[in-house]
């Protein structure tokens, strides 16, 4: 199945240009500098041609150019100096805008991810998101630094050349130049863009897919080695790499053909302009001096349109990257955060007739009813995939429930301020993510201003304090990338310590002892039992030993929940 852009190239460009905002004036300045700078560059050769025409006029071969030799030489030199300065300003302006906007886009993407998480991010590959934040954003630098201003410069310079050649030399020569500009600057890019569009989209898709798979391979390298699956994984990496290489070759081949066609057309129109100029001189419709000035002007005028003609090779990737970024920025969250909603301090939870389905006609939960009060530990048991974890996530409003009520202190969850809900309810999932920082910094995510005593108290409740103290640097110990320096059980207990440190009145625990041995399980359960007088705990587990501390237990079977 071929990947397609959701938007046309024009819509993507328009959307990206809108992001310029207050930086638009700098882009206008870049266009002015670029246009005047290129005209100045052409001025060097034009005044050179004027010098030749003046020499021919002195010899009586054409009308004499009225400019003195000093002026011709001085203006040619001045044009060279001006070109250098303006070129610097143009490039500085373009890249200033590009890097400012790349920072802005990254900020917007992180803001979008924050709104989409955690529900929608569960279905997105982490590697694909990383590719978007890094590679896709960097690709957009081409658009802001090397696309917008070249197009504007090409239009302005082409118009200036057309008028200059028409008034100074001949309108016939000007018409030849105009046709050349239209072919090279519009026709060729449109044709090549259409041919390169599919390969560009496919390349970005395969790049993101390869990046995601390779990242997963790195993260799971230990399990790959332990299961002797290196060869299979290596073969799959090679296969995906070959697919990516094939898409790259296809795209590069198309770019090369487009470049060759462009260079051929430039040669054709330069030869045509020279032929028309000679014919006009032969027919005595134009003198030799003005013909030289007009033809030399045309010869040096194809630079801007050549830059535009070369854009499709980069724009195919830019459009694909821009489309992916814009898709994320425009994606709607699974739920809209409630702002300025009702607030509460947890005392009780009542769930009545709750139903939910990820897909229509495939219900996960059916008319679920349960209740919990402060000071209780509620157990939930059931087979894997029966909806236990989904139920916990609905309590935190990861998704909109289909029907029924989830009421905290009598207020439905859809009416409660989202920040207030997260202050009162904390969930510890089956897998705890640890940042590549110290244990202390990972704990402080739950409470940035926590004292050392509070950190240690939370860790003692989670039965992880003694382990931390055996480490060389104690709480200052770095956990390593993705927490690789710690075992799954150790990471899970640090996640539990976070929940205790945050101090929420309702703690949702999804298999909190699945990665610990029976001794540590007993210590954790003892800590949970000691905490129940201060807060409520809803405990999901498949272990009967874990349910021993629960005041009440609910069984989940085929989406229905009943109290045991």
Protein Blocks (a to p, Z undefined) as FASTA:
>chain_A
ZZddfbdfklmmmmmmmmnmmmmmmmmmmmmmmmmmmmmmmmmmmmmmmmmmmmmmmnop
accdfbdfklmmmmmmmmmmmmmmmmmmmmmmmmmmmmmmmmmmmmmmmmmmmmmpmklm
mmpcfklmmmmmmmmmmmmmmmmmmmmmmmmmmmmmmmmmmmmmmmmmomklmmmmmmmm
mmmmmmmmmmmmmmmmmmmmmmmmmmmmmmmmmmmmmmmmmmmmmnopmmmmmmmmmmmm
mmmmmmmmmmmmmmmmmmmmmmmmmmmmmmmmmmmmmmmmmnopacfklmmmmmmmmmmm
mmmmmmmmmmmmmmmmmmmmmmmmmmmmmpccfbdcdehiacdddfbdcdehiacdfbgh
iafbghiacdddehiacdddddehilpmmmmmmmnomaacfbdcddeehiafklpcfklm
mmmpccddfbdcdddbdfklmmmmmommbcfklmmmmmmmnopmmmmmmpmnlmmpcebj
hhlmpcfklmmmmmmmmmmmnopabdcdehkllmccfklmmmmmmmmmmmmmmmccdddd
fbfklmmmpmbdcddeehiacdZZ
